[in-house]
Amino acid sequence: MNNCTVQPALHVRGDISVPGDKSISHRAVMLGALGKGVTVVRGFLRGEDTFSTLNAFRTMGVGAREDAGALFIDGKGMNGLEEPSDVLDCGNSGTSMRLMTGLLAGQKFFSVLTGDRYLRNRPMGRVIEPLGRMGAKIWGRCGGAKAPLAVQGTPLKGTSYASPVASAQVKSALLLAGLFAEGDTVVTEPSLSRDHSERMLRYFGADVEQLSSGARIRGGGSLEAREVLVPGDISSAAFFIVAALVVPGSELLIRGVGTNPTRTGIIDIMLQMGASLELSNEREVCGEPVADILVRSSRLKGIEIGGELVPRAIDEFPAICIAAACAEGKTILRDAKELRVKETDRIAAMAANLSKAGITVIETEDGLEITGSERLSACSVDSFGDHRIAMSMMVAGLVSDSGIQVSDIGCIETSFPGFAELLEKVACR
């Protein structure tokens, strides 16, 4: 088992960039594979999750090669994918499995998707049930609720679906299925989740309309190859934002980060907590907003977090919990039950780990109550096989009294290769 101990830092300083956005990298491969011509992806995240998607499409006959730091994808067109001769292994990637389930539902062949032991325990019914309304034929364990999933491609019909949860994966799976469906497919949600799929589908030439609470896509048509410049992942930047905020005397510039408004909940939450945080050099790249982020150490205060802010920061809450643990007063997180069905139960995992570090934590059904402290206690904690739990507790080590050991950090490779080295580079001791 790969363990790591992070020692306390005097301050965090540097001028850095973070790996490419994982969500955008996944979608660039999928739409590039369906496009006409060669799609060039620059800034592609070279992580285990995104390679799970890339390898799955290679198994379906899509050519892909890397050259001079770019990924070249030979598009097969809307109906050019080949029936895979083997099971498609999604590894730890829920995005790969859920989005490909929608895409494969409208193909003319049979396929099977599986993943690691963590992914095979994640809920898939939330995607399979609405796809079934479109005529999809999908089977899985536990009555179709869990992987492995068997998909028999079949003609689909558009539908209108009101999702009970704000989930970009659910929405994206239906929009991808809608590409192959007869008529329009409309997906609405209780609050708007990240909209990378809508933006990229439009960029590749799909007929997509953004709605106030979701999106509509028209079936048929075709996609055209594009050049995609992937910005830095704000979910990866979040760990360094929090590190620079909570370690005294810190100043950190993070360049080229995606600032899609459906993803900037972390910035809004930190500003509400009193963070010194500035965006500069704001621009748009391939339909996505991008900026540089300057962060300085700050005296944070506890706040209440809930409602529409939650889906806009859903992947960043492990890092936000570290900010809360260092803030003055109590931070209350609610309306975040979705965190219980991520790579692990992130509510339970962060409650357990912060408690080991001497932080007063109350676990609720849909969130946490965290009372901040000036310093975290030395301890050994578990990553639970979750990359974001591992990285958040490594950041916690920077403000501990004598270091925090995190077990099983190999899972970090799913989203942020080189994280430990970059954290060590900016931590001055």
C-alpha positions in Angstrom: 0.0 0.0 0.0 1.3 3.4 -1.0 1.4 5.7 2.0 2.6 9.3 2.4 3.3 11.6 5.4 2.9 15.3 4.8 4.8 17.6 7.3 3.7 21.1 8.3 4.7 24.0 6.1 5.8 27.5 7.1 4.0 28.9 4.0 2.9 28.0 0.5 4.5 29.9 -2.4 4.8 29.6 -6.1 3.5 30.1 -9.7 2.0 26.9 -10.9 -0.5 25.2 -13.3 -2.6 22.1 -12.6 -3.5 19.2 -15.0 -6.2 19.5 -17.6 -9.9 19.4 -16.6 -11.0 15.8 -16.2 -14.6 16.4 -17.2 -13.6 18.2 -20.4 -10.9 15.6 -21.2 -13.5 12.8 -21.0 -15.9 14.6 -23.3 -13.3 15.6 -25.8 -12.5 11.9 -26.3 -16.1 10.9 -26.7 -17.2 13.6 -29.1 -13.9 13.4 -31.0 -14.6 9.7 -31.5 -18.0 10.5 -33.0 -16.9 13.5 -35.1 -15.9 13.6 -38.7 -12.2 14.1 -39.1 -9.3 14.4 -36.7 -9.9 16.1 -33.3 -6.8 17.5 -31.7 -6.9 17.8 -27.9 -4.3 19.9 -26.1 -4.0 19.8 -22.3 -5.6 16.4 -22.1 -5.5 15.0 -18.6 -3.1 12.0 -18.6 -4.9 10.4 -15.6 -6.2 6.9 -15.0 -9.8 7.9 -15.3 -9.4 9.7 -18.7 -7.3 6.8 -20.1 -10.2 4.5 -19.1 -12.4 6.4 -21.5 -9.7 6.6 -24.2 -8.9 2.9 -24.1 -12.6 2.0 -24.3 -12.9 3.9 -27.5 -9.8 2.4 -28.9 -11.5 -1.0 -28.2 -14.3 0.3 -30.4 -12.0 0.9 -33.3 -11.1 4.6 -32.7 -7.5 5.5 -33.5 -5.8 7.8 -31.0 -2.2 8.9 -30.8 -0.1 11.3 -28.8 2.4 13.6 -30.5 4.1 16.8 -29.4 2.0 17.0 -26.2 -1.3 16.7 -28.0 -3.8 13.9 -28.4 -5.0 13.2 -32.0 -8.3 11.3 -32.2 -9.4 9.8 -35.6 -13.2 10.3 -35.5 -15.3 7.5 -36.8 -18.5 9.5 -37.3 -21.8 9.1 -35.6 -22.3 5.5 -36.7 -18.7 4.3 -37.1 -18.0 2.7 -33.7 -17.3 -1.0 -33.8 -18.7 -3.6 -31.5 -16.0 -4.2 -28.8 -14.5 -7.7 -28.7 -14.0 -7.4 -25.0 -15.6 -5.9 -21.9 -15.0 -2.1 -21.6 -13.2 -1.5 -18.3 -14.0 2.0 -16.9 -11.6 1.5 -13.9 -12.6 3.9 -11.2 -14.4 6.4 -13.5 -18.1 7.0 -12.9 -18.0 9.6 -15.7 -16.7 7.0 -18.2 -19.4 4.4 -17.3 -22.4 6.7 -17.0 -21.7 8.8 -20.1 -20.8 5.8 -22.2 -23.9 4.0 -21.1 -25.9 6.8 -22.7 -23.8 6.9 -25.8 -23.8 3.1 -26.3 -27.5 2.8 -25.8 -28.1 4.2 -29.3 -25.5 2.1 -31.1 -26.2 -1.0 -33.3 -24.2 -3.4 -31.2 -23.8 -5.1 -27.9 -21.4 -4.0 -25.2 -20.5 -4.6 -21.5 -19.1 -2.0 -19.1 -17.4 -2.8 -15.8 -15.0 -1.1 -13.4 -13.0 -1.6 -10.2 -14.6 -2.7 -6.9 -15.5 0.9 -6.0 -17.2 1.7 -9.3 -19.1 -1.6 -9.2 -20.7 -0.4 -6.0 -21.8 3.0 -7.2 -25.4 3.6 -8.2 -26.2 3.3 -11.9 -30.0 3.2 -11.7 -30.2 6.9 -11.9 -28.9 6.7 -15.5 -30.4 3.4 -16.5 -34.0 4.3 -15.5 -34.4 7.5 -17.7 -32.5 5.8 -20.6 -35.1 3.1 -20.4 -37.8 5.7 -21.1 -36.0 6.3 -24.4 -36.2 2.6 -25.3 -32.7 1.7 -24.1 -32.0 -2.0 -23.4 -29.6 -2.2 -20.4 -29.1 -4.9 -17.7 -27.0 -4.9 -14.6 -26.6 -6.3 -11.1 -29.1 -5.5 -8.4 -32.0 -5.1 -10.9 -29.9 -2.8 -13.1 -28.7 -0.6 -10.3 -25.0 -1.6 -10.4 -22.3 -2.6 -12.8 -21.3 -4.6 -14.7 -23.8 -3.3 -17.2 -24.8 -5.0 -20.5 -26.0 -2.6 -23.2 -27.8 -3.8 -26.3 -27.9 -0.9 -28.7 -31.3 -0.1 -30.2 -33.2 2.8 -31.9 -34.1 5.4 -29.3 -36.8 8.0 -29.0 -36.4 11.4 -27.4 -37.9 12.1 -24.0 -38.5 14.8 -21.4 -36.9 13.9 -18.1 -37.0 15.9 -14.8 -34.0 14.5 -12.9 -34.6 14.4 -9.1 -30.9 15.2 -8.6 -28.6 17.8 -10.0 -26.1 15.5 -11.7 -24.0 16.3 -14.8 -23.4 12.6 -15.4 -27.2 11.9 -15.6 -27.8 14.9 -17.8 -24.8 14.1 -20.0 -25.8 10.4 -20.4 -29.2 11.5 -21.7 -27.9 14.2 -24.0 -25.4 11.7 -25.5 -28.3 9.2 -26.0 -30.3 12.0 -27.4 -27.8 12.5 -30.2 -29.0 9.1 -31.6 -32.6 9.5 -30.7 -35.6 10.4 -32.9 -36.9 13.8 -31.9 -35.8 16.1 -29.0 -34.5 15.0 -25.6 -35.0 17.5 -22.8 -33.4 17.1 -19.4 -34.2 19.4 -16.4 -32.8 19.3 -12.9 -33.5 20.9 -9.5 -30.5 23.2 -9.9 -28.1 23.5 -12.8 -25.2 21.1 -12.7 -22.0 21.6 -14.7 -22.6 22.2 -18.4 -19.4 21.0 -20.1 -21.4 18.5 -22.2 -23.8 21.2 -23.5 -20.9 23.5 -24.4 -18.8 20.9 -26.1 -21.7 19.3 -28.0 -22.5 22.8 -29.3 -18.8 23.4 -30.2 -18.7 20.1 -32.2 -21.9 21.1 -34.1 -24.8 19.4 -32.2 -28.2 21.2 -32.1 -28.2 21.9 -28.3 -30.2 24.6 -26.5 -29.3 25.7 -23.0 -32.4 26.0 -20.7 -32.6 27.8 -17.4 -32.8 24.5 -15.6 -31.3 22.0 -18.0 -30.8 21.4 -21.8 -32.5 20.3 -24.9 -30.8 18.3 -27.8 -32.2 17.4 -31.2 -31.4 14.0 -32.5 -29.8 13.2 -35.8 -27.2 15.4 -37.5 -23.5 14.9 -37.3 -20.5 16.2 -35.3 -17.4 17.8 -36.8 -13.8 17.3 -35.6 -12.5 20.3 -33.6 -9.3 21.5 -31.8 -9.9 21.4 -28.1 -7.7 23.3 -25.6 -8.4 21.8 -22.1 -8.1 24.3 -19.2 -6.7 23.5 -15.8 -9.1 21.6 -13.6 -10.6 23.8 -10.9 -11.3 20.6 -8.9 -7.5 20.0 -8.9 -6.8 23.7 -8.3 -9.1 23.6 -5.2 -6.5 21.7 -3.1 -3.9 24.4 -3.8 -6.4 27.2 -3.2 -7.2 25.8 0.2 -3.5 25.1 1.0 -2.5 28.8 0.2 -5.5 30.1 2.3 -4.9 28.1 5.5 -1.1 28.1 5.7 0.0 31.6 7.1 2.3 33.8 5.0 1.3 32.1 1.7 0.8 33.5 -1.8 0.2 31.3 -4.8 -0.6 32.0 -8.5 -2.5 29.2 -10.3 -2.5 29.8 -14.1 -5.0 28.8 -16.8 -7.8 27.4 -14.6 -11.2 26.7 -16.0 -13.8 29.0 -14.4 -17.0 27.7 -15.9 -19.7 29.3 -13.7 -21.3 25.9 -13.0 -17.9 24.9 -11.4 -16.9 28.0 -9.4 -18.8 27.2 -6.2 -15.4 26.7 -4.5 -14.5 30.3 -5.3 -17.8 31.7 -4.1 -17.6 29.6 -0.9 -14.0 30.7 -0.1 -14.9 34.3 -0.7 -17.8 34.0 1.7 -15.4 32.6 4.2 -13.2 35.7 3.9 -10.6 34.5 1.4 -8.1 36.8 -0.4 -8.6 35.4 -3.9 -8.4 37.3 -7.2 -9.1 36.2 -10.8 -7.1 37.8 -13.6 -6.4 37.3 -17.3 -9.9 36.2 -17.9 -10.6 34.8 -21.4 -12.7 32.2 -23.3 -11.1 29.1 -24.8 -13.1 26.7 -27.0 -16.3 27.8 -25.4 -15.0 27.6 -21.8 -14.1 30.5 -19.5 -10.5 30.5 -18.2 -8.6 32.7 -15.7 -5.5 32.9 -13.5 -6.2 32.6 -9.8 -4.1 34.5 -7.2 -4.5 33.2 -3.6 -3.1 34.7 -0.4 -3.4 33.3 3.2 -6.5 34.5 5.0 -8.3 34.3 8.3 -11.3 32.2 7.3 -14.6 32.2 9.2 -17.2 29.5 9.4 -20.3 29.8 7.2 -23.5 27.9 6.2 -23.3 26.2 2.8 -26.4 24.7 1.0 -28.9 25.0 -1.8 -27.7 25.8 -5.3 -24.1 26.3 -4.2 -23.7 22.6 -3.5 -23.8 21.2 -7.1 -21.5 24.0 -8.2 -18.8 22.7 -5.8 -19.8 19.0 -5.4 -16.3 17.6 -6.2 -14.5 20.2 -4.1 -16.1 19.5 -0.7 -13.2 17.4 0.7 -10.9 20.4 0.1 -13.6 22.8 1.5 -13.7 20.6 4.6 -10.0 21.4 5.3 -10.7 25.1 5.0 -13.6 24.7 7.4 -11.4 22.8 9.9 -9.0 25.8 9.9 -11.7 28.5 10.0 -12.9 30.4 13.0 -16.2 29.1 14.2 -18.5 26.5 12.8 -19.1 25.6 9.1 -22.4 23.9 8.3 -22.8 21.9 5.1 -26.3 20.8 4.1 -28.1 19.6 1.0 -25.0 17.5 0.0 -26.4 13.9 0.3 -24.9 13.4 -3.2 -21.5 13.2 -1.5 -22.5 9.8 -0.1 -22.5 8.2 -3.6 -19.1 9.4 -4.9 -16.0 7.2 -5.1 -16.7 6.7 -1.4 -19.1 8.1 1.1 -17.3 11.4 1.3 -19.4 12.7 4.2 -18.5 9.7 6.4 -14.9 9.7 5.2 -14.1 13.3 5.9 -15.9 13.1 9.3 -13.8 10.1 10.3 -10.5 11.6 9.1 -11.0 15.1 10.6 -12.1 13.5 13.9 -8.7 11.7 14.0 -7.0 15.0 13.4 -8.7 16.5 16.5 -11.4 18.4 14.8 -14.9 18.5 16.2 -17.2 17.1 13.5 -20.9 16.2 13.5 -22.1 14.0 10.7 -25.6 14.6 9.4 -27.7 12.8 6.8 -26.9 15.4 4.1 -23.7 17.1 5.3 -21.4 18.0 8.1 -20.9 20.5 10.9 -17.3 21.3 11.4 -15.9 23.4 14.2 -12.6 25.0 13.2 -9.3 24.9 15.1 -5.9 26.7 14.8 -4.0 23.4 14.3 -4.7 19.8 13.4 -3.3 16.9 15.4 -0.8 14.5 14.0 -2.5 11.3 12.9 -2.8 8.5 10.3 -5.9 8.6 8.1 -7.4 6.5 5.3 -7.9 7.6 1.7 -10.8 5.1 1.4 -9.5 4.6 -2.2 -10.8 8.1 -3.1 -8.4 10.5 -4.8 -10.1 13.6 -3.4 -10.1 12.3 0.2 -6.4 11.5 -0.2 -5.4 14.9 -1.6 -7.5 16.8 1.0 -5.9 15.1 3.9 -2.4 15.7 2.4 -3.3 19.4 2.4 -4.3 19.0 6.0 -0.8 17.8 6.8 0.5 21.2 6.0 -1.4 22.7 8.9 -0.9 19.8 11.4 1.3 20.0 14.5 3.7 17.3 13.3 2.4 15.7 10.1 -0.4 13.5 8.8 0.1 10.1 7.2 -2.4 9.3 4.4 -2.7 5.6 3.4 -3.3 4.3 -0.2 -2.5 7.5 -2.1 -2.2 5.6 -5.4 -5.8 6.5 -6.1 -4.6 10.1 -6.8 -3.4 8.9 -10.2 -7.0 8.8 -11.4 -7.1 12.6 -11.6 -3.9 14.3 -10.6 -0.6 12.6 -11.5 2.3 14.4 -9.8 0.1 15.9 -7.0 2.5 14.9 -4.2 5.5 16.4 -6.0 3.7 19.7 -6.8 2.5 20.0 -3.2 6.0 19.4 -1.9 7.4 22.0 -4.4 5.1 24.8 -3.1 5.4 24.0 0.6 8.2 25.9 2.1 9.6 24.5 5.3 
